[in-house]
């Protein structure tokens, strides 16, 4: 059993080993993390990891982490996690690949590396996702895992996995922010810890904000200086995003770096870089504020940044000095690392997969896991659009069925009646149908314009032969919503009197729900470490 942090730029795997210790599994390059880069060559041979990432220097950049080789016969895909759950296609030599299929190749590489390390077959896993992943993105992550040969019955949000890892390894009391600034996404979760009781108070995130964006800022500074000195554009084969990432890391410990490209001498100072990324760091701090607001709403009183015991840093981008300085200025103290920020999420996932598969554990592992008790919550409001009033004066309004913060698994019901149009049609023996619109929102909304319609179903109503027309005036329909422990949503609509099920299906969305917006979210509401 393994826990996997499937990252935008780097991925990592961990296990709770037979001695009961959390262990990061190194790949075939003897590295703790694997670049989330996939090279598909002309003969369809697939390379995943550092070899693919390094080859991208010599490939022509397309856009959004896609690079094509000569004549488009081969291609390299990076950052695919940002596009999972969308209709994005990577065309490589006439073959189309999706973000889901590329993610499956990354997961297969990780699975194979773990199997090589332990010399045995591995198939059970827990995979982490950003807190603001939509239902569709979660489903596509599960599909990628299945394609890789992994059996993934559970997923867990990244900041929650980090909280699990910290709570089991450290005796810390107070209110903390888990500030997870990774390679491609940002999440912030507010956690309250009292003794062995750990509660997730609120979360927020930014879908496309991470180290790759900082790399692009630095890349732009280098390209600008090169053009000023040489009077021409800088070719990627001479300096690429790969070198920009290396220089970014260098600036975390140095005041400047120099690059000699052709006859140009490029010098970028840390100050220049920090000025360039100031707006990006600001975005993370705004999301931080929203996480505090969400936490305050849950507890019923205001939690301010200065009230936090500490900010715990997760993700490689949190190593950037300007990020740490911005947080220090916000809360009045230095944020803290507990262990390696690149490995924490994977370790939390390893704990979670062990917790969910306790029958397969030995005594050492059980002694670690038995102190954990976990409760999950929903991350959004889920409702439906219903006409409120008579047909002439009716207004289409949103009515929530499942409240944000409901404990998972959960099942909620709502009764609603037909409007005058339905009654008129049925009275005249005309076809009448029910148009059921499922909505999702991150705030409690009744205005239809402030919610996202994520699924629409039209179905015929029972005929007069099934139920007498006059009964319709007071007859109700029942919408039953349920969410399982993986936050996969199902909807059933039933005609109450006839008990006829109008439809019952798992919600499947072609596009992510509000996937471009930040969203407070977390899989786990509270857990106990005793």
Steps between C-alpha positions, in 0.01 A plus 500: 500500500631840407408865537561714192530877470420543129646846447494749217877514473623220728341186638593300807413163659509389860421189703444414862769234511503179702670668795219755521709788359398729215744453214544689173563260212781610272466456125743334259705822498538463879298819545216555746283679244428432134442781249143480371619507140420245228689454171328299225748416226439427135487124561250560784765426760416686821746666736384653828693719741832681480595357160180641348534833679859552387416419137240779497783754462550397139131479411286779359272651761133492409299624797378388840782256571505332158816465288531347154799330347609518133204482263272427793609136506562508873382717785552584865215581736544677833261672741221264393344507847386855427282374215365170630123497475499727195466422130864587430671274244872445430550396136826308459565353155128460434421334832292695747581491870295650781615640835346190657699260283823694560435498875449125473850465350650699788320283755613184320863618526459562873336159546786328317764684704337393825472142378870501410588637842305231686532223241128426517177601331332815627145589400318670792551876529361829624560801276485863610323781314488878549230614740320690223481210253152456353303175496603440141868555575480252787329244278763546229775452760340169595482408130871577458578277795296216354682532168833472683401174667440650842193429710406836647184496706580818690641842431597770749555873469862609506494740797306244701760235422765743621302560820483125559876463461575792732250395766634149532865606515476816711340593830366841403205686652330809363353633177719454194493584131623228263644718222547267203677680214586227252619485144167575337230557760457685828292393799465638851324317782435624853538224760418504870694259723421444866692213655424207273194658339556643152229690315503648150333840531514636146687493172551697182713459191609630161488246220781643287761648729831336570870471441461474123351849498801630692728323252327680214560835672871426526510366146350829384769703678777299333339525155461877541866553590615274217298691242624835632861385464479288185214663311328168435276253676645236729466143372370241744779259415743755647293581810169341599257471789716218633795737552264765632384259772863425590578872520190558713629244748841667490344835592363348820855496637677761285448871437532460123588256222683541171452316172729529197298446183677564169670836553246617757566514872170466681484605865175479698488605864272357765341843534411509129349154526305589813356810333389284208319241718345744747152475344511119504587493868221751554253257344601234751452745787151592377414130499652477849257774609207312349601183686495703823154635413370149433646379829347796683158422354522143622600581858273803530764756590770684309838331461768744391847427368650627824296239692681211332745303708712438192493466124630161385663507158437227243610474137825594331396858417470575870882492510518829308622766748249760379214260575623443853558871556147585380350252746722628781377853434140376500503301826784674684726194524701270277307211344630152572605187319434166665710257301542515123220707339529297178424173680238585760191456281610155380561393861150609597360298210697197621338534842157528342537191280616302803205629701259388228659153469566400860440129442821488295720661771742337742511590869761774456288671236178456697659661805560812291162506328283418801548853635326650197128565473378692197182685408443634150293799384361635173673792335208677327125562507302272268145589403252534215308768315126505573229747397368682803139613455234464228600480135412864434701634790742217563868567542764235439687477828773285644422276796792327668462137599843411631661772707869575474675338796261202517673190628584231248355257410172686496154480348251788496149536357282787379132501405365720220171538311393541140424844362187603308652415161544137602142487632356652183688260274396196700139614511497524120665157458809668362855391561648656811856470607711597793817700440725443798800732525768413754699793635824549686623808683760595755268738685139464612313644201136514391557716189531274195762732351735442792518121471646262244266254328712188482252250361158513329261209450161505329269206566134425432257527789266211589187501282138528613472125464754463776365772731172691486546862388323648798759349731767703329396823662654397828732229382866544575821383344806411699857574405752288689863604487784291636877531512730209566832512682683596181271801452333338200147634466182305419148626438162322509164666425185311601128562456390459860146364462570252221848428634615514138868585465526760227873458483782366711854545386846601607575857412738519206614842384670566171668804649627573847258676729619854564842353426649838418417652836645471846298284733502427870518125522630208695438128517553471874321707758664374811711213620641393833855400581504325835 
